[in-house]
Amino acid sequence: MKKYLLLIFLFTALNGVGQSWCPAGSQWHYSHVGMTAGGYVVLQYSGDTLIENQLAQKLKRDRFLYNYLTSDFLSEDLGYEFTYEDNGVVYTRLNNAWDTLYNFNAAIGDWWFMSAPSQWADLVKTTVVAEGTKVINGEERPYKVVDFGEEAGSSLEQDTIVLGIGSINGYLTHFDNFIGMIDGHVAGPFRCYSNDNFSLYQYPSAPPCEFIVSTNELDAQPAMHVYPNPCQDILYVELDPSFHLIEIFDSSGRLVQSVRPTNTGNASPIDLSSCLPGVYFIKASSLNRGERVNRVIR
């Protein structure tokens, strides 16, 4: 009996250690740029579900935007992605069927087809053209460079996929990336990834995970840092001295509070103790550097 229980324990432990795709706390951030609004998309593991006798991960999708024309803040519920991993192959749910998303067993020259929504191609051929390992957060992780050509309906024709993270150039799915200067129908370039046992990995040239938008396209530096996020009562906002106004909006776009930054080189404290728990947008304005917007959770 003891031997039987020990075998069960070892089997469970080995399976837990071997879970490389979507462990607890997995969260991805991607940029999103539209015709009139910009921001980011969060993809977050939110539990498991059974689809056609297959246990799969539910990845909740939410988009947070700032409209350049109306100065409104927008939050959109984009539903779910569904994925699962089996022996080094990650599958995603497309067109009511399971499809190969990433194949980490594929060698150089190997390829697989992935379906795509009808507005793009019917099939996207994904070919491995290079492979190797990357050290991320002190861990060595295998990667594949894949080419999926013009059939993907995207200006991103090559991508790098990393074990446990997926695409580090575009969105989760190859067909839904940027087309010229406009992102696909869900999201565009990858920003960052983390999980409960893996600290934040941010792509070197990407904006901070929850940086929404800079309205001055010539200024690539966010010049704004907010912490802690989530926060309890006091939020701190660090700004370039050129910023003269900080405004706090709730998720409906209503102005909750406005303050003048300290402009002394120190962070400006903002008291949110009277605000209800929820999502808030922090907007900082500058006459010569445009606007910066970040999302915070109280």
Legacy VTK file of the C-alpha trace (Angstrom):
# vtk DataFile Version 3.0
C-alpha trace
ASCII
DATASET POLYDATA
POINTS 298 float
0.000 0.000 0.000
2.812 2.407 0.932
4.612 1.568 -2.297
1.409 2.273 -4.272
0.948 5.654 -2.573
4.599 6.514 -3.199
4.200 5.783 -6.910
1.147 8.043 -7.067
3.062 10.818 -5.296
6.046 10.530 -7.646
3.809 10.476 -10.729
1.987 13.611 -9.568
5.203 15.412 -8.676
6.852 14.611 -11.990
3.822 15.812 -13.893
3.822 19.080 -11.915
7.498 19.701 -12.588
7.081 18.884 -16.261
4.319 21.390 -16.865
6.045 23.920 -19.114
2.996 25.529 -20.696
0.657 27.818 -18.778
1.392 27.045 -15.118
-0.434 28.874 -12.326
-0.326 32.663 -12.591
0.621 32.751 -16.279
0.069 36.203 -17.739
1.032 37.736 -21.070
0.871 41.376 -22.201
0.750 42.507 -25.834
0.652 45.933 -27.446
-2.349 47.073 -29.427
-2.423 49.967 -31.894
-5.612 50.807 -33.771
-6.677 53.607 -36.102
-7.914 55.845 -33.270
-6.842 54.115 -30.057
-3.792 52.473 -28.501
-3.041 50.376 -25.462
-2.454 46.760 -24.605
-4.045 43.326 -24.223
-3.708 41.067 -21.165
-3.927 37.306 -21.607
-4.257 35.587 -18.221
-4.660 31.971 -17.118
-8.030 31.716 -15.369
-8.532 28.004 -14.766
-9.137 24.786 -16.651
-12.099 23.551 -18.638
-13.099 20.383 -20.478
-13.647 20.649 -24.252
-14.489 17.462 -26.157
-12.958 15.350 -23.361
-9.754 17.416 -23.492
-8.661 19.303 -20.365
-7.612 22.771 -21.528
-6.458 26.070 -20.061
-8.739 29.101 -20.241
-6.794 32.258 -21.089
-8.875 35.364 -20.353
-8.413 38.235 -22.823
-8.922 41.895 -21.853
-7.967 44.997 -23.821
-7.253 48.443 -22.330
-7.163 51.419 -24.697
-6.936 55.185 -24.825
-8.840 56.892 -27.659
-6.692 59.635 -29.228
-9.680 61.498 -30.666
-12.063 61.522 -27.703
-9.544 61.156 -24.827
-11.713 58.319 -23.504
-10.434 55.231 -21.703
-11.812 51.924 -22.923
-11.732 48.443 -21.436
-12.960 45.528 -23.542
-13.741 41.924 -22.640
-12.412 39.842 -25.543
-13.456 36.437 -24.261
-10.999 33.536 -24.066
-8.248 31.651 -25.808
-8.181 27.898 -25.084
-4.936 25.920 -25.127
-3.357 22.712 -23.899
0.072 21.076 -24.156
0.871 17.450 -24.932
4.463 16.180 -25.109
6.009 19.413 -26.316
3.183 20.415 -28.667
0.878 23.298 -27.716
-2.615 23.265 -29.207
-5.117 26.100 -29.515
-8.851 26.116 -30.200
-9.675 27.614 -33.609
-12.804 27.282 -35.712
-14.278 24.786 -33.212
-11.327 22.410 -33.543
-7.937 21.839 -31.930
-5.007 23.104 -33.956
-1.217 23.003 -33.515
0.014 26.334 -32.173
3.644 25.568 -31.254
5.623 22.363 -31.846
8.785 22.332 -29.746
9.662 18.845 -31.025
9.997 20.086 -34.611
13.485 20.158 -36.145
14.825 22.656 -38.675
12.886 22.166 -41.907
9.863 20.613 -40.179
6.537 22.389 -40.538
2.905 22.284 -39.467
-0.329 23.881 -40.612
-2.469 26.082 -38.396
-5.970 27.204 -39.271
-6.820 30.897 -39.312
-10.020 32.980 -39.257
-11.698 33.407 -42.614
-10.562 37.049 -42.953
-6.989 35.763 -43.202
-5.803 32.640 -44.981
-7.533 29.320 -44.381
-4.217 27.688 -43.408
-0.883 29.078 -42.231
2.190 26.929 -42.895
4.678 27.311 -40.054
8.248 26.185 -40.839
11.139 25.915 -38.377
14.175 27.722 -39.834
16.477 27.919 -36.772
16.659 26.747 -33.167
18.723 27.152 -30.023
18.474 28.107 -26.350
18.003 31.431 -24.556
18.789 32.243 -20.930
15.782 34.080 -19.470
15.591 34.901 -15.760
18.535 32.571 -15.199
16.769 29.651 -16.908
17.915 28.083 -20.170
14.920 27.699 -22.473
14.765 26.144 -25.948
13.465 28.315 -28.772
12.483 27.904 -32.426
12.600 30.528 -35.145
9.613 29.935 -37.396
8.653 31.301 -40.780
5.014 31.441 -41.814
5.232 33.681 -44.865
2.662 35.924 -46.476
-0.152 33.420 -45.933
-0.434 34.542 -42.302
-1.979 37.838 -43.377
0.552 39.724 -41.271
3.628 41.834 -41.848
5.360 39.599 -39.271
6.620 36.740 -41.445
9.095 35.266 -38.942
8.774 34.756 -35.215
10.696 33.314 -32.280
8.775 30.954 -30.002
10.215 30.131 -26.571
9.300 27.080 -24.518
6.735 28.020 -21.871
6.279 31.567 -23.203
5.360 31.210 -26.864
5.841 34.039 -29.335
8.215 36.805 -28.195
7.710 38.935 -31.302
3.991 38.870 -31.962
0.712 37.747 -30.427
-0.030 34.201 -29.223
-1.401 33.161 -32.631
0.638 33.828 -35.780
-2.167 35.165 -37.947
-3.261 37.823 -35.469
-0.294 40.210 -35.518
0.282 43.655 -36.921
-0.588 44.600 -40.511
1.500 47.616 -41.371
0.949 50.015 -38.439
-2.361 48.451 -37.343
-2.599 45.392 -35.092
-4.707 42.316 -35.704
-8.218 41.892 -34.354
-6.977 40.896 -30.863
-3.440 42.198 -30.310
-0.013 42.913 -31.732
3.608 42.653 -30.528
4.595 40.805 -27.354
5.502 42.878 -24.280
6.042 40.614 -21.274
5.293 37.313 -19.525
5.330 36.020 -15.942
3.841 33.281 -13.767
3.783 32.451 -10.055
7.245 30.854 -10.197
8.799 32.883 -13.009
9.564 36.565 -12.521
8.647 39.146 -15.132
10.333 38.767 -18.508
9.946 41.845 -20.694
10.972 41.968 -24.331
13.910 44.429 -24.527
12.403 46.899 -27.018
8.796 46.687 -25.761
7.007 49.301 -23.618
6.317 48.461 -19.943
3.646 45.787 -19.543
0.744 48.074 -18.603
1.847 51.278 -20.305
-1.166 52.340 -22.354
-0.070 55.064 -24.738
2.138 58.029 -25.460
0.409 60.577 -27.649
3.775 61.979 -28.728
4.890 59.384 -31.265
8.401 60.907 -31.482
9.056 60.289 -27.812
9.780 56.618 -27.265
10.426 56.855 -23.514
7.368 56.396 -21.264
8.761 58.929 -18.674
6.190 57.632 -16.179
6.336 54.961 -13.489
3.497 54.025 -11.138
3.739 51.744 -8.105
2.704 49.656 -6.295
0.324 48.027 -8.757
-2.033 46.694 -7.483
-2.165 49.296 -4.717
-4.069 49.634 -1.455
-4.445 53.284 -0.423
-1.418 55.247 -1.643
-0.189 55.157 -5.248
3.149 56.713 -6.221
3.715 58.293 -9.637
7.223 59.109 -10.863
7.361 61.585 -13.747
9.701 63.613 -15.851
9.722 67.233 -14.464
8.024 68.477 -17.649
4.703 66.903 -16.619
2.341 69.335 -14.945
-0.874 67.369 -14.280
-1.916 63.911 -13.061
-5.522 62.785 -13.544
-7.171 59.609 -12.263
-10.120 58.098 -14.130
-12.273 55.106 -13.239
-13.021 52.291 -15.696
-16.034 54.181 -17.086
-13.855 57.197 -17.966
-15.121 59.426 -15.124
-12.547 61.811 -13.654
-12.017 60.829 -10.023
-9.148 63.059 -8.963
-6.553 65.467 -10.353
-3.305 66.534 -8.697
-0.179 68.500 -9.468
3.018 66.420 -9.438
5.733 67.296 -6.954
8.319 67.988 -9.709
11.081 67.664 -7.125
12.551 64.460 -8.458
10.507 62.415 -5.999
7.435 60.304 -6.635
4.066 62.043 -6.204
1.841 60.235 -3.675
-1.829 59.911 -4.635
-4.382 58.930 -2.004
-6.845 56.366 -3.431
-8.268 55.291 -0.080
-11.666 56.808 -0.906
-11.879 54.966 -4.244
-13.757 51.696 -4.600
-11.768 48.576 -5.570
-11.419 48.280 -9.328
-9.476 49.404 -12.400
-8.253 53.009 -12.703
-6.351 54.907 -15.383
-3.586 57.340 -14.435
-2.994 60.058 -17.057
-0.048 62.446 -16.897
0.064 65.508 -19.178
2.983 67.569 -20.450
3.000 70.522 -22.825
6.017 69.249 -24.754
5.919 65.484 -24.170
2.252 64.720 -24.764
0.351 62.354 -22.463
1.168 59.121 -20.685
-1.463 56.677 -19.461
-1.076 53.651 -17.180
-3.628 51.263 -15.731
-3.650 50.457 -12.020
-5.751 48.150 -9.902
-6.941 49.050 -6.453
LINES 1 299
298 0 1 2 3 4 5 6 7 8 9 10 11 12 13 14 15 16 17 18 19 20 21 22 23 24 25 26 27 28 29 30 31 32 33 34 35 36 37 38 39 40 41 42 43 44 45 46 47 48 49 50 51 52 53 54 55 56 57 58 59 60 61 62 63 64 65 66 67 68 69 70 71 72 73 74 75 76 77 78 79 80 81 82 83 84 85 86 87 88 89 90 91 92 93 94 95 96 97 98 99 100 101 102 103 104 105 106 107 108 109 110 111 112 113 114 115 116 117 118 119 120 121 122 123 124 125 126 127 128 129 130 131 132 133 134 135 136 137 138 139 140 141 142 143 144 145 146 147 148 149 150 151 152 153 154 155 156 157 158 159 160 161 162 163 164 165 166 167 168 169 170 171 172 173 174 175 176 177 178 179 180 181 182 183 184 185 186 187 188 189 190 191 192 193 194 195 196 197 198 199 200 201 202 203 204 205 206 207 208 209 210 211 212 213 214 215 216 217 218 219 220 221 222 223 224 225 226 227 228 229 230 231 232 233 234 235 236 237 238 239 240 241 242 243 244 245 246 247 248 249 250 251 252 253 254 255 256 257 258 259 260 261 262 263 264 265 266 267 268 269 270 271 272 273 274 275 276 277 278 279 280 281 282 283 284 285 286 287 288 289 290 291 292 293 294 295 296 297
